[in-house]
Amino acid sequence: MEPAVKTTCPYCGVGCGVIAKTAADGGLTVQGDPDHPANFGRLCSKGSALAETVDLDGRLLHPEVHGKRVDWNTALDLVAETFSRTIATHGPDSVALYLSGQLLTEDYYVANKLMKGFIGSANVDTNSRLCMASSVAGHKRAFGADVVPGTYADLEQADLVVLVGSNLAWCHPVLYRRLAAAKAERPGMRVVLVDPRRTMTADLADLHLPIRADADIPLFTGLLAWLADHEAIDRHYVEAHTSGLDEALAAARSADLDEIAALTGLPHESIEDFYRLFTETERVVTAYSQGVNQSTQGTDKVGAIINCHLATGRIGRPGMGPFSVTGQPNAMGGREVGGLANTLAAHMEIERSDHRERMQRFWRSPMVAAQPGLKAVDMFRAVADGRIKALWIMATNPVDSLPQGRVIEDALKACPFVVVSDVLASTDTVRHAHVRLPAAAWGEKDGTVTNSERRVSRQRAFLPLPGEARPDWRIIRDVAARMGFARAFGYTSPFEIFAEHAALSAFENDGTRAFDMGHYADVDAPAFDRMEPFQWPRRHGASAAETRFFDNGGFFTPDRKGRFIAVRPAGVRRTGAERPFILNTGRIRDQWHTMTRTGKSQRLSQHLAEPYAEIHPLDARRLGIADADVVRVSAGEEGVLVRALLSARQSPGSIFVPMHWTDQYAASARINRLVHSLTDPISGQPASKHVPVAVEVFAAARHGFAVLRGRPSVLDAAYWALARCQDGWRVELAEDDADADGLNLARSLFGCAEGADILAYHDADAGQQRFAWFEGDRLMGALFLAPGPVAVSRAWAIDQLAASFELRNERLAVLAGRPHRGVPDRGATVCACFGVGANDIAAAVAAGCRTVAAVGQALQAGTNCGSCRAEIKGIINAHSLEAAE
């Protein structure tokens, strides 16, 4: 066994510490780091499955130009020459870099330095624009700097936690567990959830406010007015440390409680209950995420929330403050180094000539970009219309993640020169690259990331670089050198980049800039390797400490006062007769972004194995949609096909569709194709939570389900969804042609020869067909066809791939589509961490387990990340209701 390596999880912005151990045979184990202050050993289902995602299947291992393998010199020469020629002919703004919160801070820093300081354009933006740009803009307006005031510990120390547009249980499970544990210890703690959906997080909430889409501003402007009317303003704090309250109050009072109720869709009683809780509780944290940020009003929503904390002085003290929960592992690190098109490195401002001059002196660069560059959506518009002629995309998949995905794809097809640095050889973006550069993946990279509470942690390499893959910083360095900038990019190791980054943060920083890591400006390689997680600011000579901001003022505005933002309450309506539903997009529990990593794990693919639309049963009944029907969700000519999931957790008139599925995993489920390109006018963040759509049943003539030992090379059906499973793959199908030959479909899925001996079953009256192919005593594939959704236990069918079939009657049982008597059927996976199914949990409840804790003791379900605890509770409650009838 190799020595254990402490590193950081590559998923969400919680920034959990993990310990990786590699065995002599190459086997890898990953566990939570009990000493890391973000997670104290806890991991979510995704983090727990990290060891299953580091194989080389599908990896891009060699540079390619126009689809042909080349050596690194050829590829790098072409990139540098093309960028240089394009700049010389069309100017610096004719090229662009599109980066990612998956990059390490050192990668980000070198890319930003090249673009803004040496190419001379600010056309460098990041996919973090899609998740937290409105928080950045909101912080800068109110605080004068992009600063998250508090720490994760505040969530545990608060007496009231308000979660706004944040499904913490599924999107940030470790923070959810910390909050749930604190609430269990202090039952007097209260949690309020503001979310149109009754998400799994709602099961922790004492009050759920199912607010209308984009109605957060009226709710919080109403709260500000209520605080003033009920003498809850902290006059001393406001007068000493803030400005603009009168204007903010005048704007807030433009709507009374009746109008707020009408705008939010909430009953008066619920609004008043929330307002009283906030008014009467001193220690309040308001944590918010994508439901706030991904809006055309995102920056104003952030301002409305911050206003309430400034007005009460509840900021910067234990258990108090507004808290932006970041989406990606290094979105914060990208903010620190100027990875956004409208910022400079080290939290300096691109609009300020003194900041530009300081940056130029520090870098000794020929120039610094003098004006903001194009933000993500506008950047790809410029690619589409020809203003940007050379584009370099790193560690992200914009064809699947940006709004209007088909437009993005068409833009890439038309762009004269597209470079993509990635770890995978096949994504919906990589396929359009002229040059493909193999990048290092998690486990192979070395550097730092910064989480949502400003905590910098090390990502350490514990795996060798495969093939010819290289770290992103090195690829950028080598291109910069070929463009004539070798002297400024002579880095040989990530610690040198980190040290420069830290030195820049302290350079001529007299305390007017919040971000300062000057303590690490002289870090050497051994010290960098030993570096423990720390929060910034960490000024030169300062000792490590947990830090909060603004408890005693000290804002970073010119007058050092926090600014109230005058926000008028208003609603947004986008639906109409042709598109009557509000589409909300987002994450699910066990998948991450476009599944380039999590899609490799069979364990993570079993909870929700296909794309779906969550629809309220009343809406479904009106539209003639039954549970598990395939439905078409459309916005004009664009449409996707997904499975209907009927749930009263969804608000009537709204649907939820996950963002994860791509052309690698489904026939037609790239939901970003439907998302409009509307953005917040200040932050440039797209509005992915409020899209008007239509929903209708897809007239499927035949449905299918298959389990296969190998990945099918051909999937020819109007609807299909593919997922890894134990020992193979699972496929869901729906066709509009009932007369297509089922045996031919089976052969194409199984990948077997025409003469292969396939067992078949056909029931003409029921319209059912079933096929199974065996080699030796192993099942190679089974296909079940039916007129409607296939009624076969998925968990049982998947288990058959691992079974041994020596006898013919055992093989015939596969065609029966159900287990032998006495053979257990786990049912649908509920707990991905331990592979526990719904039937397992129901059996435990029947045997006497009446609490989530009891089920956990019996089965381990819910004892790791805890994000399945709400579902376990639902099974317990359903069983109790059945027993009472």
NUBALUM-287798 format. One line per 4 residues: number of its first residue (from 1); their letters; for each residue x, y, z of C-alpha. Coordinates in steps of 0.1 Angstrom, whole numbers, plus 5000, padded with zeros to 4 digits. Each point is the difference from the previous one (the first is absolute). Layout:
NUM) A) X:Y:Z; ...
***
This chain:
1) MEPA) 5000:5000:5000; 5014:5034:4990; 5000:5028:5026; 4966:5017:5005
5) VKTT) 4997:5033:4982; 4978:5028:5013; 4983:5019:4973; 4967:5018:4993
9) CPYC) 4968:4987:4983; 4994:5013:4965; 4963:5005:5001; 4980:5027:5017
13) GVGC) 5011:5032:5018; 4999:4984:5034; 5036:4991:4994; 5002:4967:5020
17) GVIA) 5033:4985:5010; 5006:4965:4989; 5027:4974:5006; 5010:4979:4970
21) KTAA) 5019:4967:5003; 5014:4981:4971; 5008:4963:5004; 5028:4981:4983
25) DGGL) 4976:4985:4975; 4988:5034:4990; 4967:4999:5020; 4989:5033:5015
29) TVQG) 4981:5008:5031; 4987:5034:5009; 4986:5011:5034; 4992:5032:5017
33) DPDH) 5028:5019:5018; 4990:5003:5037; 5024:5029:5005; 4987:5022:4972
37) PANF) 4979:5028:5014; 4975:5000:4972; 4987:4965:5004; 5017:4984:5031
41) GRLC) 5000:4966:4982; 4965:5002:4984; 4996:4993:4963; 4969:5001:4978
45) SKGS) 4991:4972:4976; 5020:5015:4972; 5031:5005:5022; 4997:4964:5013
49) ALAE) 5000:4987:4964; 5031:5019:4989; 5021:4969:4997; 4976:4987:4974
53) TVDL) 5005:5029:4977; 5038:5001:4994; 5003:4973:4973; 5014:5008:4966
57) DGRL) 4968:4990:4981; 4993:5027:4975; 5030:5021:5009; 5017:5023:4975
61) LHPE) 5036:4989:5003; 5018:5016:4971; 4998:5034:4982; 4979:5000:4969
65) VHGK) 4997:5024:4971; 4970:4996:4977; 4994:4966:5016; 5035:4986:4994
69) RVDW) 5025:4993:5027; 5030:5024:5000; 5029:5007:5024; 4998:5028:5025
73) NTAL) 5023:5024:4981; 4978:4998:4969; 4968:5007:5020; 5015:5028:5021
77) DLVA) 5017:5017:4971; 4967:5000:4981; 4981:5015:5030; 5026:5027:5005
81) ETFS) 5004:5009:4964; 4963:5001:4993; 4993:5022:5031; 5029:5023:4992
85) RTIA) 4990:5003:4963; 4963:5007:5009; 5010:5027:5025; 5024:5016:4975
89) THGP) 4973:5001:4973; 4968:5007:5020; 5012:5013:5034; 5001:4985:5035
93) DSVA) 4962:4999:5003; 4998:4975:4972; 5011:4972:5023; 4986:4986:5032
97) LYLS) 5004:4975:5028; 4971:4983:5016; 5010:4984:5034; 4985:4979:5027
101) GQLL) 4995:4997:5038; 5016:4965:4995; 5034:5016:4994; 5023:5005:5029
105) TEDY) 5009:5035:5011; 5034:4998:4984; 4985:4990:4966; 4976:5029:5003
109) YVAN) 5027:5025:5010; 5023:4992:4970; 4971:5001:4975; 4988:5034:5013
113) KLMK) 5035:5014:5001; 5006:4990:4964; 4967:5014:4987; 4997:5033:5020
117) GFIG) 5036:5009:5005; 5018:4988:4968; 4974:4995:4973; 4983:5032:5013
121) SANV) 4963:4989:4999; 4976:4992:5028; 4982:4974:4978; 5006:4973:5027
125) DTNS) 4970:4987:5018; 4990:4969:5019; 4971:4976:5004; 4998:5013:5035
129) RLCM) 4981:5029:4983; 4971:4975:4999; 4999:4994:5037; 5012:5029:5022
133) ASSV) 5006:5031:4980; 4969:5017:5015; 5015:4994:5035; 5032:5016:4989
137) AGHK) 4982:5030:4987; 4978:5002:5031; 5029:4998:5023; 5019:5027:4981
141) RAFG) 4970:5024:5000; 4993:4996:5038; 5034:4993:5014; 5024:5016:4975
145) ADVV) 5017:4966:4995; 4991:4964:4991; 5001:4987:5036; 4979:4973:5016
149) PGTY) 4998:5014:5035; 4996:4968:5021; 5011:4964:5004; 4983:4965:4999
153) ADLE) 5000:5000:5038; 4974:5028:4998; 4975:4975:4986; 5004:4979:5032
157) QADL) 5001:5030:5024; 4969:5018:4986; 4966:4998:5017; 4983:5006:4966
161) VVLV) 5013:4988:4967; 4982:5013:4969; 5007:4980:4969; 4991:5018:4968
165) GSNL) 5000:4982:4967; 5023:4974:5014; 4993:4962:5000; 5028:4995:5025
169) AWCH) 4991:4964:5006; 5008:4990:4964; 5024:5028:4988; 5022:5005:5031
173) PVLY) 4993:4969:5021; 5028:5004:5024; 4988:5034:5010; 4965:4986:5003
177) RRLA) 5014:4973:5024; 5018:5026:5021; 4968:5020:5002; 4978:4970:5008
181) AAKA) 5024:4989:5027; 4999:5035:5016; 4963:5000:4999; 4998:4966:5016
185) ERPG) 5023:5013:5028; 4980:5032:5004; 4963:4993:4993; 4992:5036:5005
189) MRVV) 5019:5009:4968; 4976:5008:4971; 5005:4995:4963; 4979:5018:4973
193) LVDP) 5002:4989:4963; 4991:5024:4973; 4996:4980:4968; 4972:4994:4974
197) RRTM) 5006:4962:5005; 4996:4980:5031; 5035:4986:4995; 5015:4974:5023
201) TADL) 5015:5029:5020; 4964:5009:5010; 4999:4970:5023; 5024:5018:5023
205) ADLH) 4981:5032:4999; 4976:5013:5026; 4984:5023:4974; 5000:4995:4962
209) LPIR) 4990:5030:4979; 4992:4987:4965; 5006:5033:4984; 4992:5009:4964
213) ADAD) 5030:5000:4976; 5020:5032:5003; 4979:5014:5028; 5029:5001:5025
217) IPLF) 5003:5038:4998; 4965:5008:5012; 5004:4975:5028; 5032:5017:5013
221) TGLL) 4991:5036:4992; 4968:4993:5020; 5022:4986:5028; 5021:5032:5001
225) AWLA) 4969:5022:5003; 4986:4976:5027; 5033:5003:5020; 4997:5038:4999
229) DHEA) 4963:5000:5009; 5007:4977:5030; 5030:5019:5013; 5025:4973:4992
233) IDRH) 5025:5022:4983; 5033:5002:5017; 5003:5038:4999; 5035:5001:5015
237) YVEA) 5014:4976:4974; 4982:5017:4971; 5011:5035:5009; 5036:4990:5008
241) HTSG) 5007:4976:4972; 4975:5003:4971; 4985:5025:4975; 4968:5000:4979
245) LDEA) 4974:4985:5024; 4974:5027:4994; 5001:4995:4962; 4998:4962:5004
249) LAAA) 4971:5003:5024; 4981:5024:4977; 5004:4975:4971; 4990:4971:5023
253) RSAD) 4968:5017:5012; 4987:5003:4964; 4982:4967:5006; 4978:4992:5030
257) LDEI) 4995:4965:5015; 4970:4993:4977; 5021:5008:4969; 5029:4979:5014
261) AALT) 4976:4971:5005; 4987:5004:4964; 5035:5002:4986; 5015:4971:5019
265) GLPH) 4969:4977:4999; 5004:4995:5038; 4972:5003:5026; 5001:5030:5023
269) ESIE) 5005:4977:5030; 5031:4983:4986; 5016:5033:4991; 4993:5014:5034
273) DFYR) 5013:4968:5017; 5032:5004:4981; 5003:5037:5008; 4994:4995:5037
277) LFTE) 5026:4972:5001; 5026:5022:4984; 4991:5031:5021; 5000:4981:5034
281) TERV) 5032:4979:4994; 5033:5017:5005; 5023:4973:4984; 4988:4997:4964
285) VTAY) 5018:4986:4970; 4985:5004:4965; 5017:4975:4977; 4992:5002:4964
289) SQGV) 5010:4983:4968; 4989:4995:4964; 4964:5008:5005; 5011:5035:5008
293) NQST) 5029:5004:4977; 4986:4985:4968; 4976:5028:4992; 4996:5032:4981
297) QGTD) 4996:5016:5034; 5028:4980:5017; 5021:5030:5011; 4970:5018:5014
301) KVGA) 4989:4969:5018; 5034:4998:5017; 4997:5037:5009; 4965:4995:5015
305) IINC) 5013:4972:5022; 5031:5019:5011; 4979:5031:5008; 4982:4980:5027
309) HLAT) 5032:4990:5017; 5015:5035:4998; 4969:5015:5014; 5001:4977:5031
313) GRIG) 5038:5000:5003; 4999:4962:4997; 5031:4996:4981; 5036:4989:5008
317) RPGM) 4992:4986:5034; 4996:4963:5009; 4968:4986:4986; 4991:5031:4980
321) GPFS) 5003:5012:4964; 4991:4995:4964; 5018:4970:4985; 5005:4992:4963
325) VTGQ) 5004:4962:4996; 5022:4995:4969; 4993:4974:4974; 5034:4988:4988
329) PNAM) 5031:4989:5018; 5021:5030:4990; 4975:5026:4989; 5014:5021:5029
333) GGRE) 5036:4995:4988; 4990:5012:4966; 4986:5032:5016; 5033:5006:5018
337) VGGL) 5021:4999:4969; 4978:5020:4977; 4985:4971:4981; 4969:5021:4993
341) ANTL) 5000:5023:4970; 4992:5031:5021; 5026:4996:5027; 5038:5001:5005
345) AAHM) 5021:4976:5021; 5002:5004:5037; 4966:5017:5002; 5011:5031:4981
349) EIER) 4977:5019:4977; 5004:5001:4963; 4983:5034:4997; 5025:5016:5024
353) SDHR) 5032:5013:4983; 5020:4999:5032; 4992:4963:5004; 5009:4993:4964
357) ERMQ) 5033:5019:5004; 5008:4981:5032; 4993:4967:4982; 5021:5009:4971
361) RFWR) 5030:5009:5022; 4997:4968:5020; 4998:4978:4969; 5024:5022:4980
365) SPMV) 4976:4995:4972; 4998:5020:4968; 4964:5010:5008; 4969:4991:5021
369) AAQP) 4966:4998:4984; 4983:5034:5005; 4964:4990:4999; 4978:4970:5009
373) GLKA) 4999:4971:4976; 4971:4980:4988; 4981:4980:5026; 4991:4964:4992
377) VDMF) 4968:5004:4981; 5012:5030:4981; 5033:4983:4993; 4984:4972:4981
381) RAVA) 4978:5025:4982; 5032:5016:4988; 5012:4966:4989; 4968:4995:4981
385) DGRI) 5002:5034:4982; 5037:4997:4992; 5014:5026:5023; 5019:4973:5019
389) KALW) 5020:4979:4975; 5021:4979:5023; 4986:4984:5032; 5017:4979:5027
393) IMAT) 4977:4980:5023; 5014:4984:5031; 4984:4973:5023; 4964:5008:4991
397) NPVD) 4973:4989:4977; 4981:5032:4988; 4980:4982:4974; 4981:4983:5028
401) SLPQ) 5002:5026:5028; 4995:5034:4983; 4965:5012:4990; 4988:4994:4965
405) GRVI) 5023:4970:4996; 4992:4996:4963; 5011:5036:4993; 5032:4993:5020
409) EDAL) 5006:4969:4979; 4994:5019:4967; 5024:5027:5012; 5028:4975:5006
413) KACP) 4994:4984:4966; 5004:5034:4984; 5030:5012:5020; 5032:4999:4980
417) FVVV) 5021:4986:5028; 4988:4982:5031; 5024:4985:5026; 4987:4978:5028
421) SDVL) 5021:4988:5030; 4981:4971:5016; 5004:4966:5017; 4975:4983:4977
425) ASTD) 5003:4992:4963; 4963:5002:4994; 4977:5027:5014; 4974:5021:4982
429) TVRH) 5026:5029:4999; 5032:4981:4993; 4985:4986:4968; 5001:5035:4985
433) AHVR) 5037:5007:5009; 5026:5005:4973; 5027:4994:5026; 4995:4976:5030
437) LPAA) 5024:5002:5028; 5001:4972:5027; 4998:5016:5035; 5007:4985:5033
441) AWGE) 4970:4988:5020; 4992:5000:5038; 5026:4979:5017; 5026:5009:4975
445) KDGT) 5000:5038:5006; 5019:5020:5027; 4989:5034:5013; 4974:5018:5020
449) VTNS) 4962:5006:5001; 4979:5024:5021; 4967:4990:5014; 4969:5021:5008
453) ERRV) 5012:5011:5034; 5033:5014:4986; 5020:4970:5010; 5029:4991:4978
457) SRQR) 5009:4963:4999; 5025:4979:4981; 4992:4977:4972; 5029:4975:4999
461) AFLP) 5009:4975:4973; 4999:4963:5009; 4997:4985:4966; 5026:5001:4971
465) LPGE) 4992:5021:4969; 4985:4976:4975; 5012:4999:4964; 5012:5035:4990
469) ARPD) 4975:5019:5022; 5014:5033:5016; 4988:5024:5027; 4981:5030:4986
473) WRII) 5024:5025:5014; 5029:4984:4981; 4980:4999:4968; 4992:5037:5003
477) RDVA) 5036:5008:5010; 5014:4983:4969; 4976:5018:4977; 5009:5034:5017
481) ARMG) 5037:4992:4994; 4994:4993:4963; 4981:5033:4998; 5031:5019:5011
485) FARA) 4993:5003:5038; 5024:4973:5013; 5016:5023:5026; 4968:5007:5018
489) FGYT) 4988:4964:4999; 5031:4981:5011; 4982:4979:5026; 5013:4965:5006
493) SPFE) 4976:4990:5028; 4966:5010:5014; 5015:5014:5032; 5017:5027:4981
497) IFAE) 4967:5011:4985; 4983:4999:5034; 5028:5021:5016; 4996:5026:4972
501) HAAL) 4963:5000:5005; 5004:5005:5037; 5026:5028:4995; 4977:5018:4976
505) SAFE) 4971:4999:5026; 5023:5019:5024; 5017:5023:4975; 4993:5036:5011
509) NDGT) 4971:4987:5020; 4995:5025:5028; 4968:4983:5013; 4977:5014:4974
513) RAFD) 4999:4966:4983; 4984:4972:5019; 5018:4972:4982; 5035:4997:5014
517) MGHY) 5021:4968:5002; 5033:5017:5005; 5010:4975:5026; 5007:4975:4972
521) ADVD) 5019:5023:4977; 5033:4983:5007; 4987:4965:5002; 5024:4973:4987
525) APAF) 4994:4965:4987; 5002:4982:5033; 4978:5025:5018; 4975:4999:4971
529) DRME) 4999:4963:5003; 4993:5001:5037; 4975:5029:4998; 4969:4995:5022
533) PFQW) 4966:5014:4990; 4997:5037:5010; 4975:5028:4996; 5009:5033:4984
537) PRRH) 5009:5027:5008; 5033:4987:5013; 5022:5031:4999; 5038:4999:5002
541) GASA) 5010:4988:5035; 4965:4993:5011; 4991:4968:5018; 4973:4977:4987
545) AETR) 4965:5009:5012; 4963:4995:4992; 4990:5034:4986; 4967:5019:4996
549) FFDN) 4995:5034:4984; 4980:5032:5008; 4989:4994:5036; 5015:5034:5008
553) GGFF) 4997:5015:4966; 5032:5002:4980; 4984:4996:4966; 5020:5005:4968
557) TPDR) 4981:5028:4985; 5016:5035:4997; 4983:5012:5032; 5006:4966:5017
561) KGRF) 4962:4996:5005; 4978:4973:4989; 4975:5010:4973; 4963:4993:5002
565) IAVR) 4986:4994:4965; 4967:5015:4991; 4980:4972:4984; 4964:5003:4990
569) PAGV) 4978:4969:5005; 4988:4986:4967; 4991:4967:4986; 5009:4984:4967
573) RRTG) 4976:4982:4977; 5012:4982:4969; 4974:4972:4994; 4971:5003:4975
577) AERP) 4975:4980:4982; 5025:4982:4978; 5025:4994:5027; 4980:4998:5033
581) FILN) 5026:4983:5022; 5030:5014:5018; 5031:4978:4995; 5025:4999:5028
585) TGRI) 5033:4983:4993; 5026:4987:5025; 5019:4972:5016; 4990:4966:5014
589) RDQW) 5016:4982:5029; 5025:4976:4985; 5011:5017:4967; 5023:5029:4993
593) HTMT) 4997:5025:4971; 5001:4981:4967; 5009:4967:5015; 5035:4998:4985
597) RTGK) 5012:4987:5034; 4969:4987:5019; 4987:4982:4970; 5029:4976:5004
601) SQRL) 4987:4987:5033; 4973:4972:4999; 4991:5008:5036; 4992:5036:4992
605) SQHL) 4979:4992:4970; 4974:4978:5018; 4981:5025:5021; 4987:5020:4970
609) AEPY) 5012:4982:4968; 4983:5020:4974; 4990:5037:4993; 4966:5009:5013
613) AEIH) 4975:5028:5004; 4985:5004:5035; 4964:5010:4995; 4972:5006:5025
617) PLDA) 4973:4973:4998; 4972:5025:4994; 5019:5014:4969; 5007:4964:4988
621) RRLG) 4964:4990:5003; 4989:5031:4980; 5025:4991:4973; 4993:4963:5000
625) IADA) 5034:4991:5012; 5005:4969:5021; 5029:4993:5023; 5030:4987:4980
629) DVVR) 4986:5012:4966; 5025:5015:4977; 4992:5037:4995; 5012:5027:4977
633) VSAG) 5010:5033:5016; 5004:5028:4974; 5008:5036:4996; 4990:5009:4964
637) EEGV) 5017:4977:4976; 5024:4986:5026; 4989:4971:5020; 5013:4971:5022
641) LVRA) 4986:4966:5008; 5001:4990:5037; 4982:4977:5024; 4970:5013:5019
645) LLSA) 5004:4999:5038; 4968:5010:5017; 5006:5016:5034; 4980:5023:5023
649) RQSP) 5034:5015:5010; 4998:5019:4968; 4979:5032:4999; 4971:5000:4976
653) GSIF) 5008:5018:4968; 5037:4993:5003; 5023:4971:4990; 5035:4991:5009
657) VPMH) 5024:4983:4976; 5036:4992:5010; 5029:5016:4981; 5023:4969:4998
661) WTDQ) 4991:4979:4970; 5019:5004:4968; 5002:4984:4966; 5023:4973:5015
665) YAAS) 4973:4989:5024; 4966:5007:4983; 4984:5005:4966; 4985:5034:5006
669) ARIN) 5004:5014:5035; 5024:5029:4998; 4977:5023:5019; 5022:5031:4995
673) RLVH) 4987:5001:4964; 4967:5013:5015; 5015:5025:5023; 4998:5036:4986
677) SLTD) 5030:5023:4999; 4985:5026:5023; 5025:5011:5026; 5003:5023:5030
681) PISG) 5009:5034:4986; 5026:5006:5027; 5016:4966:5006; 4995:4984:4965
685) QPAS) 4987:4968:5017; 4974:4980:4979; 4965:4995:5014; 4999:4962:5001
689) KHVP) 4972:4997:5026; 4971:5017:4982; 4995:4988:4964; 4965:4999:4984
693) VAVE) 4994:4966:4984; 4972:4977:4988; 4996:4964:5011; 4983:4971:4981
697) VFAA) 4999:4963:4999; 5024:4984:4975; 4979:4974:4981; 5022:4970:5005
701) ARHG) 4988:4969:4983; 5024:4978:5019; 5022:5002:5031; 5031:4980:5008
705) FAVL) 5024:4993:5028; 5033:4981:4996; 5030:4989:5020; 5032:4994:4981
709) RGRP) 5035:4989:5008; 5015:5023:4975; 4992:5036:4990; 4978:4999:4969
713) SVLD) 5017:5015:4969; 4966:5008:4984; 4970:5015:5017; 4973:5007:4974
717) AAYW) 4968:5011:5018; 4982:5033:5004; 5006:4998:5037; 5029:4982:5017
721) ALAR) 5019:5005:5032; 5032:4982:5008; 5016:4995:5034; 5027:4978:5015
725) CQDG) 4989:4973:5024; 5017:4972:5018; 5019:4978:4975; 4986:5019:4970
729) WRVE) 4975:5025:4987; 4963:5007:5003; 4979:5016:4972; 4965:5015:5000
733) LAED) 4983:5002:4966; 4969:5014:4984; 4991:4997:4963; 4973:5014:4978
737) DADA) 5000:4969:4978; 4984:4970:5016; 5006:4979:4969; 5037:5002:5001
741) DGLN) 5016:4965:5003; 5007:4994:5037; 5025:4973:4992; 5021:5023:4978
745) LARS) 4998:5026:5028; 5013:4974:5025; 5029:4990:4977; 5011:5036:4995
749) LFGC) 4999:5007:5037; 5017:4968:5010; 5026:5004:4972; 4998:4963:4991
753) AEGA) 5002:4983:4967; 4968:4993:4980; 5003:4962:5007; 5004:5004:5037
757) DILA) 4977:4979:5021; 4976:5024:5016; 4972:4989:5023; 4967:5017:4992
761) YHDA) 4965:5004:5014; 4971:5016:4983; 4965:5007:5013; 4980:5014:4971
765) DAGQ) 4969:5008:5021; 5020:5020:5025; 5023:5014:4974; 5031:4989:5020
769) QRFA) 5033:4987:4986; 5030:4988:5020; 5034:4989:4989; 5031:4987:5018
773) WFEG) 5034:4991:4987; 5025:4978:5019; 5036:4990:4995; 5009:4971:5021
777) DRLM) 4983:5004:5033; 5000:5038:4998; 4972:5023:4990; 5013:5024:4973
781) GALF) 4969:5019:4995; 4962:5001:5006; 4974:5021:4983; 4964:5005:5012
785) LAPG) 4975:5017:4977; 4964:5011:5008; 4973:5024:4987; 5005:5021:5032
789) PVAV) 5027:5006:5025; 5017:4967:5007; 4989:4984:5033; 5033:4982:5008
793) SRAW) 5020:5006:5032; 5031:5018:4988; 5020:4990:5030; 4992:4963:4996
797) AIDQ) 5007:5001:4962; 5034:5017:5006; 5009:4974:5026; 4996:4973:4973
801) LAAS) 5031:5012:4983; 5020:4988:5030; 4982:4967:5003; 5009:4966:4987
805) FELR) 4976:4981:4977; 5008:4964:4995; 4965:4986:4997; 4975:5008:4973
809) NERL) 4971:5007:5024; 5022:5026:5017; 5005:5017:4967; 4963:4999:4993
813) AVLA) 4994:5018:5033; 5018:5030:4985; 4973:5001:4973; 4974:4999:5028
817) GRPH) 5013:5033:5011; 4997:4993:5037; 5021:4982:5027; 4995:4965:5011
821) RGVP) 4979:4996:5031; 5021:5008:5030; 5026:5020:4980; 5001:5036:5013
825) DRGA) 4993:5030:4979; 5018:5031:5013; 4977:5024:4981; 5011:5034:4988
829) TVCA) 5032:5013:5015; 4994:5025:5028; 5034:5001:5018; 5027:5002:4973
833) CFGV) 5028:5000:5026; 4991:4964:5012; 4979:4988:4971; 4968:4996:5020
837) GAND) 4967:4997:4982; 4965:5011:5007; 4989:4964:5007; 5029:4995:5024
841) IAAA) 4988:5030:5020; 4964:4989:4999; 5009:4966:5013; 5020:5016:5028
845) VAAG) 4970:5021:5009; 4977:4970:5000; 5025:4983:5023; 4997:5028:5025
849) CRTV) 5022:5029:4989; 4978:5030:5006; 5026:5028:4998; 5026:5011:4975
853) AAVG) 5027:4993:5026; 4986:4965:5005; 5001:4993:4963; 5036:5013:4999
857) QALQ) 5010:4977:5028; 4985:4970:4982; 5011:5008:4964; 5025:5029:5002
861) AGTN) 4977:5020:4977; 5002:5037:5007; 5030:4997:5023; 5026:5014:4976
865) CGSC) 4991:5032:4981; 4964:5000:5013; 4985:5014:4968; 4976:4970:4998
869) RAEI) 4986:5004:5035; 4970:5019:4987; 4992:4971:4976; 5004:4975:5028
873) KGII) 4977:5020:5022; 4974:5000:4971; 5002:4962:4998; 4995:4997:5038
877) NAHS) 4970:5024:4999; 4984:4981:4970; 5004:4967:5018; 4985:5015:5031
881) LEAA) 4970:5013:4981; 4995:4966:4983; 5001:4983:5034; 4974:5024:5014
885) E) 4975:4993:4972
***
